């Protein structure tokens, strides 16, 4: 049963690699910001999947903190790109 969770984490890692390609090749800066936000969201998903696989609740706490920091960082980047900062 654990192998299923690792397979799910592996698929999420593949999506992170594809998002990294998009972040590097993005034609505009907002495209790159969206790709980085997608990578952060996928990292949170990987932490949750690994939390279930290893049966460690601490990974969920780390994922929540990481998601909050990622959200705040995305807001600041969006504000900066808009010209507000």
N, C-alpha and C positions, 0 to 999 in steps of 0.2 A: 504494500500500500504506500510505503514511503516513496517508492520510485515514481509514482504518479505525481507527487508534489515536486520532486526534482525535475521531472519532465516539464511541468508547468513553469517552474522557475527558468528552465533552459529556454523555453519558448519566449518568455518575457525578456530574457537576455538577448535573444535574436532580434526582438522588436526594439530593444535599446540600441543595438548596433545599427539597425535601419534608421532610427531617429537620429543617431549620431551622424550618419551620412547626410541626412537632411539638414542637420545643423551646420555642417561644414559647407555643403553645396547650396544652401538657401540663397536665393537671389536677393532677398531683402533682409534687413535686420529684424523686422517683426516675425518673419518666417523662422529665423534662427531662435528667437525667444520662445516661440510656440514649440519648436522642437526640443529646446532645453526643458520647458515645462512638462512636455510629454515624457522626457527621460526621467524627470523627478517623480512623476506620477507612477511610472513603471517601476522605479526603485522602491516606492512605498508598497506597491503590489508584491514585489519580490520579497520584501521584508515580512509581509503578512503570510505569504505562502511558506516561507522558511520557518515562520513561527509555528505554523500548523505542522510542518514536517518534523521539526525538532521538538515539538510540544513545549516551547519556551514562551511564556507570556511576555517576557521582557522585550522581545522583538516587536511586539505590537505597540508597546509604549514608545520605543525608539521610532517606529514608523509614524506615530502620531506627531511627535515632536518634529521629525523631519518634514512631514507634510505641512505643518504650520509654518516652519521657517521657509519652506519652498514657496508657499503661498504669499507670504510677506515679501519675499525677494522678487517674485513675479510682479506684485503690485508696484514696488519701487521701480523696477525696470520699465514697466508700462508708463508710469508717471514721468520717468526720465525721457522716454522716447516721445511722449506727447509734448514735452517741453515745459513741464510744470516744476521741475527741480532746477 
